[in-house]
Amino acid sequence: MIVQVWIEVEDRITLPKFTAYIIVGLLPLSCVIVPILMHSRYHSSGTEESQEKQELVPLLEQ
């Protein structure tokens, strides 16, 4: 009995070790950075001067 065995070798791609730190640290960092960005944008929107003329509520006369 004659048997032919074919072995195909593929090149492996390995990720650098620091990618695990990035993936694991991404969630805690996003939980800190995203609220800070939202907070700063919320407060900066209130300090902008609008060019619209403010209309005062007219007083009712008796």
mmCIF file as Biopython writes it, N, C-alpha, C and O atoms, coordinates in Angstrom:
data_model
#
loop_
_atom_site.group_PDB
_atom_site.id
_atom_site.type_symbol
_atom_site.label_atom_id
_atom_site.label_alt_id
_atom_site.label_comp_id
_atom_site.label_asym_id
_atom_site.label_entity_id
_atom_site.label_seq_id
_atom_site.pdbx_PDB_ins_code
_atom_site.Cartn_x
_atom_site.Cartn_y
_atom_site.Cartn_z
_atom_site.occupancy
_atom_site.B_iso_or_equiv
_atom_site.auth_seq_id
_atom_site.auth_asym_id
_atom_site.pdbx_PDB_model_num
ATOM 1   N N  . MET A ? 1  ? 0.843   -1.167 0.000  1.0 0.0 1  A 1 
ATOM 2   C CA . MET A ? 1  ? 0.000   0.000  0.000  1.0 0.0 1  A 1 
ATOM 3   C C  . MET A ? 1  ? 0.894   1.237  0.000  1.0 0.0 1  A 1 
ATOM 4   O O  . MET A ? 1  ? 1.823   1.359  0.798  1.0 0.0 1  A 1 
ATOM 5   N N  . ILE A ? 2  ? 0.593   2.127  -0.895 1.0 0.0 2  A 1 
ATOM 6   C CA . ILE A ? 2  ? 1.355   3.373  -1.013 1.0 0.0 2  A 1 
ATOM 7   C C  . ILE A ? 2  ? 0.441   4.517  -0.566 1.0 0.0 2  A 1 
ATOM 8   O O  . ILE A ? 2  ? -0.701  4.620  -1.014 1.0 0.0 2  A 1 
ATOM 9   N N  . VAL A ? 3  ? 0.955   5.372  0.318  1.0 0.0 3  A 1 
ATOM 10  C CA . VAL A ? 3  ? 0.185   6.503  0.853  1.0 0.0 3  A 1 
ATOM 11  C C  . VAL A ? 3  ? 0.962   7.785  0.583  1.0 0.0 3  A 1 
ATOM 12  O O  . VAL A ? 3  ? 2.171   7.859  0.805  1.0 0.0 3  A 1 
ATOM 13  N N  . GLN A ? 4  ? 0.251   8.774  0.107  1.0 0.0 4  A 1 
ATOM 14  C CA . GLN A ? 4  ? 0.868   10.096 -0.064 1.0 0.0 4  A 1 
ATOM 15  C C  . GLN A ? 4  ? 0.286   11.038 0.993  1.0 0.0 4  A 1 
ATOM 16  O O  . GLN A ? 4  ? -0.930  11.167 1.136  1.0 0.0 4  A 1 
ATOM 17  N N  . VAL A ? 5  ? 1.162   11.672 1.705  1.0 0.0 5  A 1 
ATOM 18  C CA . VAL A ? 5  ? 0.749   12.620 2.751  1.0 0.0 5  A 1 
ATOM 19  C C  . VAL A ? 5  ? 1.202   14.007 2.321  1.0 0.0 5  A 1 
ATOM 20  O O  . VAL A ? 5  ? 2.379   14.242 2.046  1.0 0.0 5  A 1 
ATOM 21  N N  . TRP A ? 6  ? 0.243   14.912 2.271  1.0 0.0 6  A 1 
ATOM 22  C CA . TRP A ? 6  ? 0.538   16.293 1.907  1.0 0.0 6  A 1 
ATOM 23  C C  . TRP A ? 6  ? 0.390   17.161 3.154  1.0 0.0 6  A 1 
ATOM 24  O O  . TRP A ? 6  ? -0.639  17.113 3.829  1.0 0.0 6  A 1 
ATOM 25  N N  . ILE A ? 7  ? 1.386   17.928 3.450  1.0 0.0 7  A 1 
ATOM 26  C CA . ILE A ? 7  ? 1.344   18.849 4.593  1.0 0.0 7  A 1 
ATOM 27  C C  . ILE A ? 7  ? 1.505   20.259 4.057  1.0 0.0 7  A 1 
ATOM 28  O O  . ILE A ? 7  ? 2.522   20.610 3.459  1.0 0.0 7  A 1 
ATOM 29  N N  . GLU A ? 8  ? 0.478   21.052 4.288  1.0 0.0 8  A 1 
ATOM 30  C CA . GLU A ? 8  ? 0.523   22.448 3.861  1.0 0.0 8  A 1 
ATOM 31  C C  . GLU A ? 8  ? 0.775   23.327 5.080  1.0 0.0 8  A 1 
ATOM 32  O O  . GLU A ? 8  ? 0.076   23.232 6.089  1.0 0.0 8  A 1 
ATOM 33  N N  . VAL A ? 9  ? 1.753   24.156 4.971  1.0 0.0 9  A 1 
ATOM 34  C CA . VAL A ? 9  ? 2.135   25.029 6.088  1.0 0.0 9  A 1 
ATOM 35  C C  . VAL A ? 9  ? 1.714   26.447 5.749  1.0 0.0 9  A 1 
ATOM 36  O O  . VAL A ? 9  ? 2.018   26.958 4.671  1.0 0.0 9  A 1 
ATOM 37  N N  . GLU A ? 10 ? 1.005   27.082 6.691  1.0 0.0 10 A 1 
ATOM 38  C CA . GLU A ? 10 ? 0.588   28.464 6.516  1.0 0.0 10 A 1 
ATOM 39  C C  . GLU A ? 10 ? 1.392   29.353 7.454  1.0 0.0 10 A 1 
ATOM 40  O O  . GLU A ? 10 ? 1.739   28.955 8.566  1.0 0.0 10 A 1 
ATOM 41  N N  . ASP A ? 11 ? 1.679   30.549 6.991  1.0 0.0 11 A 1 
ATOM 42  C CA . ASP A ? 11 ? 2.379   31.503 7.848  1.0 0.0 11 A 1 
ATOM 43  C C  . ASP A ? 11 ? 1.430   32.012 8.923  1.0 0.0 11 A 1 
ATOM 44  O O  . ASP A ? 11 ? 0.284   32.356 8.634  1.0 0.0 11 A 1 
ATOM 45  N N  . ARG A ? 12 ? 1.897   32.060 10.135 1.0 0.0 12 A 1 
ATOM 46  C CA . ARG A ? 12 ? 1.085   32.558 11.244 1.0 0.0 12 A 1 
ATOM 47  C C  . ARG A ? 12 ? 1.337   34.026 11.469 1.0 0.0 12 A 1 
ATOM 48  O O  . ARG A ? 12 ? 2.465   34.512 11.386 1.0 0.0 12 A 1 
ATOM 49  N N  . ILE A ? 13 ? 0.275   34.703 11.750 1.0 0.0 13 A 1 
ATOM 50  C CA . ILE A ? 13 ? 0.393   36.120 12.095 1.0 0.0 13 A 1 
ATOM 51  C C  . ILE A ? 13 ? 0.131   36.239 13.586 1.0 0.0 13 A 1 
ATOM 52  O O  . ILE A ? 13 ? -0.945  35.877 14.062 1.0 0.0 13 A 1 
ATOM 53  N N  . THR A ? 14 ? 1.089   36.733 14.306 1.0 0.0 14 A 1 
ATOM 54  C CA . THR A ? 14 ? 0.909   36.912 15.750 1.0 0.0 14 A 1 
ATOM 55  C C  . THR A ? 14 ? 0.773   38.392 16.056 1.0 0.0 14 A 1 
ATOM 56  O O  . THR A ? 14 ? 1.452   39.232 15.464 1.0 0.0 14 A 1 
ATOM 57  N N  . LEU A ? 15 ? -0.096  38.688 16.970 1.0 0.0 15 A 1 
ATOM 58  C CA . LEU A ? 15 ? -0.290  40.070 17.388 1.0 0.0 15 A 1 
ATOM 59  C C  . LEU A ? 15 ? 0.743   40.428 18.447 1.0 0.0 15 A 1 
ATOM 60  O O  . LEU A ? 15 ? 1.166   39.567 19.219 1.0 0.0 15 A 1 
ATOM 61  N N  . PRO A ? 16 ? 1.148   41.680 18.487 1.0 0.0 16 A 1 
ATOM 62  C CA . PRO A ? 16 ? 2.085   42.092 19.535 1.0 0.0 16 A 1 
ATOM 63  C C  . PRO A ? 16 ? 1.451   41.969 20.919 1.0 0.0 16 A 1 
ATOM 64  O O  . PRO A ? 16 ? 0.227   41.957 21.045 1.0 0.0 16 A 1 
ATOM 65  N N  . LYS A ? 17 ? 2.276   41.880 21.944 1.0 0.0 17 A 1 
ATOM 66  C CA . LYS A ? 17 ? 1.778   41.673 23.294 1.0 0.0 17 A 1 
ATOM 67  C C  . LYS A ? 17 ? 0.981   42.871 23.817 1.0 0.0 17 A 1 
ATOM 68  O O  . LYS A ? 17 ? 0.082   42.699 24.640 1.0 0.0 17 A 1 
ATOM 69  N N  . PHE A ? 18 ? 1.295   44.063 23.355 1.0 0.0 18 A 1 
ATOM 70  C CA . PHE A ? 18 ? 0.606   45.242 23.887 1.0 0.0 18 A 1 
ATOM 71  C C  . PHE A ? 18 ? -0.842  45.352 23.404 1.0 0.0 18 A 1 
ATOM 72  O O  . PHE A ? 18 ? -1.602  46.150 23.952 1.0 0.0 18 A 1 
ATOM 73  N N  . THR A ? 19 ? -1.240  44.582 22.401 1.0 0.0 19 A 1 
ATOM 74  C CA . THR A ? 19 ? -2.633  44.652 21.948 1.0 0.0 19 A 1 
ATOM 75  C C  . THR A ? 19 ? -3.591  44.134 23.015 1.0 0.0 19 A 1 
ATOM 76  O O  . THR A ? 19 ? -4.728  44.599 23.091 1.0 0.0 19 A 1 
ATOM 77  N N  . ALA A ? 20 ? -3.163  43.191 23.832 1.0 0.0 20 A 1 
ATOM 78  C CA . ALA A ? 20 ? -4.018  42.709 24.921 1.0 0.0 20 A 1 
ATOM 79  C C  . ALA A ? 20 ? -4.247  43.822 25.937 1.0 0.0 20 A 1 
ATOM 80  O O  . ALA A ? 20 ? -5.356  43.973 26.450 1.0 0.0 20 A 1 
ATOM 81  N N  . TYR A ? 21 ? -3.219  44.595 26.228 1.0 0.0 21 A 1 
ATOM 82  C CA . TYR A ? 21 ? -3.371  45.714 27.160 1.0 0.0 21 A 1 
ATOM 83  C C  . TYR A ? 21 ? -4.320  46.770 26.594 1.0 0.0 21 A 1 
ATOM 84  O O  . TYR A ? 21 ? -5.101  47.369 27.334 1.0 0.0 21 A 1 
ATOM 85  N N  . ILE A ? 22 ? -4.249  46.992 25.301 1.0 0.0 22 A 1 
ATOM 86  C CA . ILE A ? 22 ? -5.135  47.974 24.678 1.0 0.0 22 A 1 
ATOM 87  C C  . ILE A ? 22 ? -6.585  47.495 24.742 1.0 0.0 22 A 1 
ATOM 88  O O  . ILE A ? 22 ? -7.482  48.267 25.079 1.0 0.0 22 A 1 
ATOM 89  N N  . ILE A ? 23 ? -6.810  46.233 24.421 1.0 0.0 23 A 1 
ATOM 90  C CA . ILE A ? 23 ? -8.176  45.705 24.422 1.0 0.0 23 A 1 
ATOM 91  C C  . ILE A ? 23 ? -8.760  45.685 25.832 1.0 0.0 23 A 1 
ATOM 92  O O  . ILE A ? 23 ? -9.915  46.058 26.034 1.0 0.0 23 A 1 
ATOM 93  N N  . VAL A ? 24 ? -7.960  45.248 26.804 1.0 0.0 24 A 1 
ATOM 94  C CA . VAL A ? 24 ? -8.443  45.166 28.180 1.0 0.0 24 A 1 
ATOM 95  C C  . VAL A ? 24 ? -8.626  46.566 28.780 1.0 0.0 24 A 1 
ATOM 96  O O  . VAL A ? 24 ? -9.552  46.784 29.561 1.0 0.0 24 A 1 
ATOM 97  N N  . GLY A ? 25 ? -7.767  47.501 28.428 1.0 0.0 25 A 1 
ATOM 98  C CA . GLY A ? 25 ? -7.843  48.843 28.985 1.0 0.0 25 A 1 
ATOM 99  C C  . GLY A ? 25 ? -8.811  49.754 28.278 1.0 0.0 25 A 1 
ATOM 100 O O  . GLY A ? 25 ? -9.094  50.849 28.765 1.0 0.0 25 A 1 
ATOM 101 N N  . LEU A ? 26 ? -9.330  49.331 27.138 1.0 0.0 26 A 1 
ATOM 102 C CA . LEU A ? 26 ? -10.219 50.185 26.358 1.0 0.0 26 A 1 
ATOM 103 C C  . LEU A ? 26 ? -11.546 50.446 27.061 1.0 0.0 26 A 1 
ATOM 104 O O  . LEU A ? 26 ? -12.033 51.576 27.040 1.0 0.0 26 A 1 
ATOM 105 N N  . LEU A ? 27 ? -12.133 49.451 27.670 1.0 0.0 27 A 1 
ATOM 106 C CA . LEU A ? 27 ? -13.421 49.627 28.334 1.0 0.0 27 A 1 
ATOM 107 C C  . LEU A ? 27 ? -13.333 50.564 29.540 1.0 0.0 27 A 1 
ATOM 108 O O  . LEU A ? 27 ? -14.139 51.490 29.630 1.0 0.0 27 A 1 
ATOM 109 N N  . PRO A ? 28 ? -12.398 50.370 30.469 1.0 0.0 28 A 1 
ATOM 110 C CA . PRO A ? 28 ? -12.327 51.318 31.589 1.0 0.0 28 A 1 
ATOM 111 C C  . PRO A ? 28 ? -12.005 52.743 31.144 1.0 0.0 28 A 1 
ATOM 112 O O  . PRO A ? 28 ? -12.537 53.703 31.701 1.0 0.0 28 A 1 
ATOM 113 N N  . LEU A ? 29 ? -11.140 52.882 30.145 1.0 0.0 29 A 1 
ATOM 114 C CA . LEU A ? 29 ? -10.818 54.218 29.663 1.0 0.0 29 A 1 
ATOM 115 C C  . LEU A ? 29 ? -12.016 54.881 29.012 1.0 0.0 29 A 1 
ATOM 116 O O  . LEU A ? 29 ? -12.243 56.077 29.194 1.0 0.0 29 A 1 
ATOM 117 N N  . SER A ? 30 ? -12.782 54.114 28.258 1.0 0.0 30 A 1 
ATOM 118 C CA . SER A ? 30 ? -13.960 54.694 27.613 1.0 0.0 30 A 1 
ATOM 119 C C  . SER A ? 30 ? -15.018 55.067 28.646 1.0 0.0 30 A 1 
ATOM 120 O O  . SER A ? 30 ? -15.781 56.011 28.437 1.0 0.0 30 A 1 
ATOM 121 N N  . CYS A ? 31 ? -15.070 54.338 29.753 1.0 0.0 31 A 1 
ATOM 122 C CA . CYS A ? 31 ? -16.025 54.674 30.806 1.0 0.0 31 A 1 
ATOM 123 C C  . CYS A ? 31 ? -15.630 55.956 31.544 1.0 0.0 31 A 1 
ATOM 124 O O  . CYS A ? 31 ? -16.459 56.561 32.224 1.0 0.0 31 A 1 
ATOM 125 N N  . VAL A ? 32 ? -14.382 56.366 31.412 1.0 0.0 32 A 1 
ATOM 126 C CA . VAL A ? 32 ? -13.927 57.601 32.046 1.0 0.0 32 A 1 
ATOM 127 C C  . VAL A ? 32 ? -13.930 58.748 31.041 1.0 0.0 32 A 1 
ATOM 128 O O  . VAL A ? 32 ? -14.380 59.848 31.362 1.0 0.0 32 A 1 
ATOM 129 N N  . ILE A ? 33 ? -13.437 58.506 29.840 1.0 0.0 33 A 1 
ATOM 130 C CA . ILE A ? 33 ? -13.256 59.574 28.860 1.0 0.0 33 A 1 
ATOM 131 C C  . ILE A ? 33 ? -14.576 60.058 28.272 1.0 0.0 33 A 1 
ATOM 132 O O  . ILE A ? 33 ? -14.774 61.262 28.115 1.0 0.0 33 A 1 
ATOM 133 N N  . VAL A ? 34 ? -15.476 59.145 27.948 1.0 0.0 34 A 1 
ATOM 134 C CA . VAL A ? 34 ? -16.748 59.527 27.319 1.0 0.0 34 A 1 
ATOM 135 C C  . VAL A ? 34 ? -17.577 60.443 28.226 1.0 0.0 34 A 1 
ATOM 136 O O  . VAL A ? 34 ? -18.077 61.457 27.738 1.0 0.0 34 A 1 
ATOM 137 N N  . PRO A ? 35 ? -17.751 60.141 29.518 1.0 0.0 35 A 1 
ATOM 138 C CA . PRO A ? 35 ? -18.504 61.081 30.361 1.0 0.0 35 A 1 
ATOM 139 C C  . PRO A ? 35 ? -17.817 62.435 30.511 1.0 0.0 35 A 1 
ATOM 140 O O  . PRO A ? 35 ? -18.497 63.457 30.611 1.0 0.0 35 A 1 
ATOM 141 N N  . ILE A ? 36 ? -16.495 62.465 30.528 1.0 0.0 36 A 1 
ATOM 142 C CA . ILE A ? 36 ? -15.786 63.749 30.624 1.0 0.0 36 A 1 
ATOM 143 C C  . ILE A ? 36 ? -16.035 64.577 29.371 1.0 0.0 36 A 1 
ATOM 144 O O  . ILE A ? 36 ? -16.270 65.782 29.466 1.0 0.0 36 A 1 
ATOM 145 N N  . LEU A ? 37 ? -15.987 63.951 28.199 1.0 0.0 37 A 1 
ATOM 146 C CA . LEU A ? 37 ? -16.255 64.685 26.959 1.0 0.0 37 A 1 
ATOM 147 C C  . LEU A ? 37 ? -17.691 65.190 26.915 1.0 0.0 37 A 1 
ATOM 148 O O  . LEU A ? 37 ? -17.937 66.328 26.513 1.0 0.0 37 A 1 
ATOM 149 N N  . MET A ? 38 ? -18.639 64.352 27.326 1.0 0.0 38 A 1 
ATOM 150 C CA . MET A ? 38 ? -20.038 64.779 27.328 1.0 0.0 38 A 1 
ATOM 151 C C  . MET A ? 38 ? -20.247 65.931 28.306 1.0 0.0 38 A 1 
ATOM 152 O O  . MET A ? 38 ? -20.992 66.867 28.013 1.0 0.0 38 A 1 
ATOM 153 N N  . HIS A ? 39 ? -19.600 65.868 29.456 1.0 0.0 39 A 1 
ATOM 154 C CA . HIS A ? 39 ? -19.728 66.916 30.472 1.0 0.0 39 A 1 
ATOM 155 C C  . HIS A ? 39 ? -19.154 68.234 29.957 1.0 0.0 39 A 1 
ATOM 156 O O  . HIS A ? 39 ? -19.764 69.289 30.134 1.0 0.0 39 A 1 
ATOM 157 N N  . SER A ? 40 ? -18.001 68.178 29.330 1.0 0.0 40 A 1 
ATOM 158 C CA . SER A ? 40 ? -17.384 69.416 28.845 1.0 0.0 40 A 1 
ATOM 159 C C  . SER A ? 40 ? -18.203 70.021 27.701 1.0 0.0 40 A 1 
ATOM 160 O O  . SER A ? 40 ? -18.336 71.242 27.624 1.0 0.0 40 A 1 
ATOM 161 N N  . ARG A ? 41 ? -18.748 69.193 26.819 1.0 0.0 41 A 1 
ATOM 162 C CA . ARG A ? 41 ? -19.572 69.734 25.732 1.0 0.0 41 A 1 
ATOM 163 C C  . ARG A ? 41 ? -20.880 70.311 26.257 1.0 0.0 41 A 1 
ATOM 164 O O  . ARG A ? 41 ? -21.367 71.319 25.744 1.0 0.0 41 A 1 
ATOM 165 N N  . TYR A ? 42 ? -21.446 69.682 27.269 1.0 0.0 42 A 1 
ATOM 166 C CA . TYR A ? 42 ? -22.691 70.177 27.849 1.0 0.0 42 A 1 
ATOM 167 C C  . TYR A ? 42 ? -22.478 71.549 28.472 1.0 0.0 42 A 1 
ATOM 168 O O  . TYR A ? 42 ? -23.289 72.455 28.281 1.0 0.0 42 A 1 
ATOM 169 N N  . HIS A ? 43 ? -21.385 71.703 29.218 1.0 0.0 43 A 1 
ATOM 170 C CA . HIS A ? 43 ? -21.135 72.985 29.872 1.0 0.0 43 A 1 
ATOM 171 C C  . HIS A ? 43 ? -20.652 74.049 28.891 1.0 0.0 43 A 1 
ATOM 172 O O  . HIS A ? 43 ? -20.921 75.233 29.094 1.0 0.0 43 A 1 
ATOM 173 N N  . SER A ? 44 ? -19.954 73.658 27.846 1.0 0.0 44 A 1 
ATOM 174 C CA . SER A ? 44 ? -19.501 74.665 26.882 1.0 0.0 44 A 1 
ATOM 175 C C  . SER A ? 44 ? -20.663 75.171 26.034 1.0 0.0 44 A 1 
ATOM 176 O O  . SER A ? 44 ? -20.610 76.296 25.535 1.0 0.0 44 A 1 
ATOM 177 N N  . SER A ? 45 ? -21.705 74.371 25.859 1.0 0.0 45 A 1 
ATOM 178 C CA . SER A ? 45 ? -22.839 74.833 25.067 1.0 0.0 45 A 1 
ATOM 179 C C  . SER A ? 45 ? -23.620 75.916 25.808 1.0 0.0 45 A 1 
ATOM 180 O O  . SER A ? 45 ? -24.275 76.743 25.173 1.0 0.0 45 A 1 
ATOM 181 N N  . GLY A ? 46 ? -23.562 75.925 27.115 1.0 0.0 46 A 1 
ATOM 182 C CA . GLY A ? 46 ? -24.272 76.944 27.884 1.0 0.0 46 A 1 
ATOM 183 C C  . GLY A ? 46 ? -23.539 78.261 27.940 1.0 0.0 46 A 1 
ATOM 184 O O  . GLY A ? 46 ? -24.152 79.289 28.225 1.0 0.0 46 A 1 
ATOM 185 N N  . THR A ? 47 ? -22.245 78.265 27.677 1.0 0.0 47 A 1 
ATOM 186 C CA . THR A ? 47 ? -21.474 79.499 27.755 1.0 0.0 47 A 1 
ATOM 187 C C  . THR A ? 47 ? -21.417 80.247 26.432 1.0 0.0 47 A 1 
ATOM 188 O O  . THR A ? 47 ? -20.952 81.386 26.389 1.0 0.0 47 A 1 
ATOM 189 N N  . GLU A ? 48 ? -21.880 79.628 25.356 1.0 0.0 48 A 1 
ATOM 190 C CA . GLU A ? 48 ? -21.873 80.308 24.063 1.0 0.0 48 A 1 
ATOM 191 C C  . GLU A ? 48 ? -22.898 81.432 24.066 1.0 0.0 48 A 1 
ATOM 192 O O  . GLU A ? 48 ? -24.014 81.283 24.562 1.0 0.0 48 A 1 
ATOM 193 N N  . GLU A ? 49 ? -22.489 82.551 23.501 1.0 0.0 49 A 1 
ATOM 194 C CA . GLU A ? 49 ? -23.414 83.681 23.420 1.0 0.0 49 A 1 
ATOM 195 C C  . GLU A ? 49 ? -24.244 83.542 22.151 1.0 0.0 49 A 1 
ATOM 196 O O  . GLU A ? 49 ? -23.706 83.417 21.050 1.0 0.0 49 A 1 
ATOM 197 N N  . SER A ? 50 ? -25.520 83.565 22.317 1.0 0.0 50 A 1 
ATOM 198 C CA . SER A ? 50 ? -26.377 83.479 21.145 1.0 0.0 50 A 1 
ATOM 199 C C  . SER A ? 50 ? -26.632 84.883 20.614 1.0 0.0 50 A 1 
ATOM 200 O O  . SER A ? 50 ? -26.731 85.842 21.379 1.0 0.0 50 A 1 
ATOM 201 N N  . GLN A ? 51 ? -26.736 84.988 19.304 1.0 0.0 51 A 1 
ATOM 202 C CA . GLN A ? 51 ? -26.949 86.287 18.683 1.0 0.0 51 A 1 
ATOM 203 C C  . GLN A ? 51 ? -28.431 86.589 18.508 1.0 0.0 51 A 1 
ATOM 204 O O  . GLN A ? 51 ? -28.797 87.634 17.971 1.0 0.0 51 A 1 
ATOM 205 N N  . GLU A ? 52 ? -29.264 85.693 18.950 1.0 0.0 52 A 1 
ATOM 206 C CA . GLU A ? 52 ? -30.696 85.927 18.854 1.0 0.0 52 A 1 
ATOM 207 C C  . GLU A ? 52 ? -31.108 86.915 19.938 1.0 0.0 52 A 1 
ATOM 208 O O  . GLU A ? 52 ? -30.576 86.898 21.048 1.0 0.0 52 A 1 
ATOM 209 N N  . LYS A ? 53 ? -32.043 87.757 19.604 1.0 0.0 53 A 1 
ATOM 210 C CA . LYS A ? 53 ? -32.534 88.732 20.564 1.0 0.0 53 A 1 
ATOM 211 C C  . LYS A ? 53 ? -33.509 88.023 21.510 1.0 0.0 53 A 1 
ATOM 212 O O  . LYS A ? 53 ? -34.428 87.330 21.073 1.0 0.0 53 A 1 
ATOM 213 N N  . GLN A ? 54 ? -33.291 88.210 22.793 1.0 0.0 54 A 1 
ATOM 214 C CA . GLN A ? 54 ? -34.158 87.559 23.761 1.0 0.0 54 A 1 
ATOM 215 C C  . GLN A ? 54 ? -35.474 88.328 23.856 1.0 0.0 54 A 1 
ATOM 216 O O  . GLN A ? 54 ? -35.492 89.550 24.000 1.0 0.0 54 A 1 
ATOM 217 N N  . GLU A ? 55 ? -36.553 87.593 23.773 1.0 0.0 55 A 1 
ATOM 218 C CA . GLU A ? 55 ? -37.863 88.209 23.871 1.0 0.0 55 A 1 
ATOM 219 C C  . GLU A ? 55 ? -38.360 88.091 25.306 1.0 0.0 55 A 1 
ATOM 220 O O  . GLU A ? 55 ? -38.390 87.002 25.880 1.0 0.0 55 A 1 
ATOM 221 N N  . LEU A ? 56 ? -38.742 89.206 25.862 1.0 0.0 56 A 1 
ATOM 222 C CA . LEU A ? 56 ? -39.258 89.209 27.221 1.0 0.0 56 A 1 
ATOM 223 C C  . LEU A ? 56 ? -40.762 88.944 27.190 1.0 0.0 56 A 1 
ATOM 224 O O  . LEU A ? 56 ? -41.459 89.336 26.254 1.0 0.0 56 A 1 
ATOM 225 N N  . VAL A ? 57 ? -41.225 88.297 28.195 1.0 0.0 57 A 1 
ATOM 226 C CA . VAL A ? 57 ? -42.650 88.016 28.294 1.0 0.0 57 A 1 
ATOM 227 C C  . VAL A ? 57 ? -43.378 89.329 28.644 1.0 0.0 57 A 1 
ATOM 228 O O  . VAL A ? 57 ? -43.039 89.961 29.644 1.0 0.0 57 A 1 
ATOM 229 N N  . PRO A ? 58 ? -44.348 89.739 27.858 1.0 0.0 58 A 1 
ATOM 230 C CA . PRO A ? 58 ? -45.036 91.007 28.159 1.0 0.0 58 A 1 
ATOM 231 C C  . PRO A ? 58 ? -45.859 90.879 29.436 1.0 0.0 58 A 1 
ATOM 232 O O  . PRO A ? 58 ? -46.442 89.832 29.717 1.0 0.0 58 A 1 
ATOM 233 N N  . LEU A ? 59 ? -45.894 91.948 30.190 1.0 0.0 59 A 1 
ATOM 234 C CA . LEU A ? 59 ? -46.677 91.967 31.419 1.0 0.0 59 A 1 
ATOM 235 C C  . LEU A ? 59 ? -48.142 92.226 31.083 1.0 0.0 59 A 1 
ATOM 236 O O  . LEU A ? 59 ? -48.447 92.993 30.169 1.0 0.0 59 A 1 
ATOM 237 N N  . LEU A ? 60 ? -49.029 91.601 31.807 1.0 0.0 60 A 1 
ATOM 238 C CA . LEU A ? 60 ? -50.437 91.818 31.610 1.0 0.0 60 A 1 
ATOM 239 C C  . LEU A ? 60 ? -50.877 93.051 32.424 1.0 0.0 60 A 1 
ATOM 240 O O  . LEU A ? 60 ? -50.612 93.150 33.623 1.0 0.0 60 A 1 
ATOM 241 N N  . GLU A ? 61 ? -51.526 93.944 31.766 1.0 0.0 61 A 1 
ATOM 242 C CA . GLU A ? 61 ? -51.998 95.141 32.456 1.0 0.0 61 A 1 
ATOM 243 C C  . GLU A ? 61 ? -53.468 94.962 32.803 1.0 0.0 61 A 1 
ATOM 244 O O  . GLU A ? 61 ? -54.239 94.367 32.050 1.0 0.0 61 A 1 
ATOM 245 N N  . GLN A ? 62 ? -53.836 95.496 33.972 1.0 0.0 62 A 1 
ATOM 246 C CA . GLN A ? 62 ? -55.218 95.351 34.411 1.0 0.0 62 A 1 
ATOM 247 C C  . GLN A ? 62 ? -56.071 96.481 33.927 1.0 0.0 62 A 1 
ATOM 248 O O  . GLN A ? 62 ? -57.269 96.514 34.208 1.0 0.0 62 A 1 
#
